[in-house]
């Protein structure tokens, strides 16, 4: 009886953990904020603590990354204002103590690699791979460069429902599906089948008390 109770509790805990994990999976926009906006803000706060006034010149809005440029600039401005910084878009309008923050060549890509098919109660999943890149410069009003650096950040996790991750209003949040290698496609069904057989065997062994 004790073994059955322990197994039941274990299964319930597993289901609960999976449910919590499913609800906590970040969207593609959330990841973009983490890799692009938060990475940039860390440098802004590091170099601008003595000034309190920022200038965010308009980013280039032409080309395939125009939506990403507009979104990133607005996210940076909103976050800086919340952090009690005074923000300007034109250097000519800002005080002499302001520093200029420029972001260029920002990119982010999302890829989904299939890691299995739907077998019994196992759902098909994907390995989500994210790559981001941008160049950032921070300088004082007199032209002194405080920072000029390229930033590249990556992220990986496993997801099951791609549709809830993307935002149709933000083109850059849409990812590309890629096929798994032949080896993975052959090995995964074998591993899943073996795991299923093992779980069924343990379940009936415990029920029979053997």
Phi and psi in degrees as a GROMACS rama.xvg file:
@    title "Ramachandran Plot"
@    xaxis  label "Phi"
@    yaxis  label "Psi"
@TYPE xy
-62.2136  -36.7273  UNK-2
-65.4876  -39.5673  UNK-3
-66.3362  -42.0973  UNK-4
-61.9902  -42.6323  UNK-5
-63.1473  -42.0232  UNK-6
-65.8627  -41.9494  UNK-7
-61.7932  -45.5605  UNK-8
-62.1618  -40.9411  UNK-9
-62.8395  -42.82  UNK-10
-65.8509  -41.7516  UNK-11
-63.0043  -40.4843  UNK-12
-64.2691  -38.0947  UNK-13
-65.052  -44.4488  UNK-14
-62.554  -42.6844  UNK-15
-63.5615  -42.3897  UNK-16
-63.9486  -40.5815  UNK-17
-64.5927  -39.0489  UNK-18
-64.2704  -44.7386  UNK-19
-63.7965  -42.3483  UNK-20
-63.089  -42.07  UNK-21
-60.5745  -41.5675  UNK-22
-74.6894  -17.8827  UNK-23
-99.7785  1.81245  UNK-24
-66.3792  123.923  UNK-25
-71.799  146.541  UNK-26
-75.0485  169.921  UNK-27
-64.7639  -34.1016  UNK-28
-66.2182  -39.3375  UNK-29
-59.5832  -41.8705  UNK-30
-67.7724  -39.5233  UNK-31
-60.853  -40.5339  UNK-32
-62.8618  -40.4297  UNK-33
-67.0764  -48.9713  UNK-34
-77.8209  -35.7879  UNK-35
-98.3595  -61.3213  UNK-36
-68.435  -51.2441  UNK-37
-66.1529  -36.1884  UNK-38
-62.3789  -42.908  UNK-39
-67.231  -42.0642  UNK-40
-64.6382  -34.3495  UNK-41
-57.2803  -40.5687  UNK-42
-73.0257  -37.1192  UNK-43
-61.2065  -49.7202  UNK-44
-65.5907  -31.1524  UNK-45
-69.1873  -38.1853  UNK-46
-100.203  -12.2571  UNK-47
-113.173  13.5959  UNK-48
-64.9856  -27.0892  UNK-49
-87.8222  -9.58721  UNK-50
-105.745  -53.339  UNK-51
81.0768  -0.417004  UNK-52
-129.537  127.242  UNK-53
-121.491  150.575  UNK-54
-121.769  123.077  UNK-55
-112.296  90.2248  UNK-56
-59.0589  148.987  UNK-57
-58.1712  131.873  UNK-58
-80.1981  156.443  UNK-59
-58.4018  133.036  UNK-60
-117.241  17.9687  UNK-61
-101.526  154.914  UNK-62
92.1392  -174.972  UNK-63
-70.6871  -17.5744  UNK-64
-100.405  16.746  UNK-65
-62.6343  -42.4893  UNK-66
-63.4593  -38.5624  UNK-67
-66.575  -39.6204  UNK-68
-62.5924  -47.4073  UNK-69
-63.2816  -45.1765  UNK-70
-63.3437  -42.9437  UNK-71
-68.519  -41.8765  UNK-72
-62.8283  -43.3605  UNK-73
-65.8174  -38.3845  UNK-74
-65.1497  -39.7277  UNK-75
-65.2835  -44.1319  UNK-76
-62.9508  -47.435  UNK-77
-59.1675  -44.7687  UNK-78
-67.1365  -39.1547  UNK-79
-66.5806  -38.8157  UNK-80
-64.4951  -42.9528  UNK-81
-60.5447  -32.266  UNK-82
-84.7101  13.376  UNK-83
71.6809  26.7506  UNK-84
-90.8858  148.103  UNK-85
-86.2247  130.153  UNK-86
-120.794  134.955  UNK-87
-127.104  153.704  UNK-88
-100.34  -22.4672  UNK-89
-119.58  130.106  UNK-90
-62.8572  -31.4375  UNK-91
-66.4296  -22.3806  UNK-92
-92.031  -10.3149  UNK-93
-93.4771  158.166  UNK-94
-71.7903  167.391  UNK-95
-64.4566  -22.4463  UNK-96
-82.0848  -3.46545  UNK-97
-73.4981  154.674  UNK-98
-119.963  149.41  UNK-99
-99.2732  135.335  UNK-100
-118.436  119.481  UNK-101
-121.593  133.94  UNK-102
-118.21  130.363  UNK-103
-135.303  155.243  UNK-104
55.9963  37.6294  UNK-105
-76.3491  133.892  UNK-106
-142.179  151.854  UNK-107
-150.975  134.966  UNK-108
-129.147  144.548  UNK-109
-121.398  132.341  UNK-110
-130.224  143.066  UNK-111
-120.547  116.577  UNK-112
-104.847  123.215  UNK-113
-62.4002  132.738  UNK-114
-121.935  17.058  UNK-115
165.568  164.997  UNK-116
-110.029  173.368  UNK-117
-79.4496  110.208  UNK-118
-123.461  119.948  UNK-119
50.7592  -117.947  UNK-120
-97.1004  9.18297  UNK-121
-90.3424  128.221  UNK-122
-89.6582  149.405  UNK-123
-63.1219  137.31  UNK-124
-126.524  172.65  UNK-125
-138.285  143.154  UNK-126
-88.7232  117.479  UNK-127
-92.3912  122.957  UNK-128
-117.101  128.772  UNK-129
-123.903  133.462  UNK-130
-126.923  132.933  UNK-131
-131.588  154.566  UNK-132
-158.46  140.583  UNK-133
-164.09  157.729  UNK-134
-107.969  138.94  UNK-135
-132.153  136.731  UNK-136
-131.061  141.167  UNK-137
-129.609  127.306  UNK-138
-143.373  154.51  UNK-139
-77.1438  166.564  UNK-140
-62.2403  -28.6877  UNK-141
-80.5749  1.64992  UNK-142
100.136  -9.0487  UNK-143
-64.4188  126.226  UNK-144
-86.6621  121.946  UNK-145
-93.7096  -28.0325  UNK-146
-157.458  137.661  UNK-147
-148.744  103.836  UNK-148
-152.966  148.352  UNK-149
-93.2736  135.406  UNK-150
-120.295  130.431  UNK-151
-130.272  123.933  UNK-152
-130.268  141.297  UNK-153
-123.553  160.826  UNK-154
-151.797  142.116  UNK-155
-140.623  142.985  UNK-156
-159.399  -174.097  UNK-157
-119.383  132.588  UNK-158
-132.44  164.965  UNK-159
-121.868  -34.815  UNK-160
-116.154  103.603  UNK-161
-71.7513  -35.2808  UNK-162
-56.7687  -36.9695  UNK-163
-77.6783  -9.14863  UNK-164
-88.2383  -26.2777  UNK-165
-100.532  153.946  UNK-166
-117.803  116.237  UNK-167
-63.8103  -18.3709  UNK-168
-83.2298  -13.5175  UNK-169
-120.386  102.048  UNK-170
-57.8004  -35.9086  UNK-171
-69.6839  -11.8939  UNK-172
-85.2789  -4.76369  UNK-173
-84.4505  134.836  UNK-174
-108.904  178.026  UNK-175
-118.294  132.794  UNK-176
-85.2642  136.386  UNK-177
-127.363  151.557  UNK-178
-84.0495  144.804  UNK-179
-72.6703  161.089  UNK-180
-68.8475  159.026  UNK-181
-59.9305  -36.0898  UNK-182
-62.0652  -43.7578  UNK-183
-65.2022  -40.5796  UNK-184
-63.8153  -30.2326  UNK-185
-84.6481  -36.197  UNK-186
-77.0744  -40.0813  UNK-187
-58.7163  -46.7606  UNK-188
-60.0474  -35.2798  UNK-189
-66.2489  -45.1235  UNK-190
-64.7996  -42.1183  UNK-191
-65.0364  -43.033  UNK-192
-62.8137  -43.4796  UNK-193
-63.0656  -41.4424  UNK-194
-64.4478  -40.4155  UNK-195
-63.7827  -45.4271  UNK-196
-60.9354  -41.294  UNK-197
-63.5364  -43.1147  UNK-198
-65.0772  -41.8928  UNK-199
-63.5927  -42.8282  UNK-200
-61.2885  -47.1437  UNK-201
-63.1135  -38.8297  UNK-202
-61.7064  -49.5696  UNK-203
-73.1138  -27.8989  UNK-204
-65.6208  -41.9762  UNK-205
-68.6291  -38.0802  UNK-206
-65.0202  -36.547  UNK-207
-82.4199  -10.6377  UNK-208
79.7444  12.7717  UNK-209
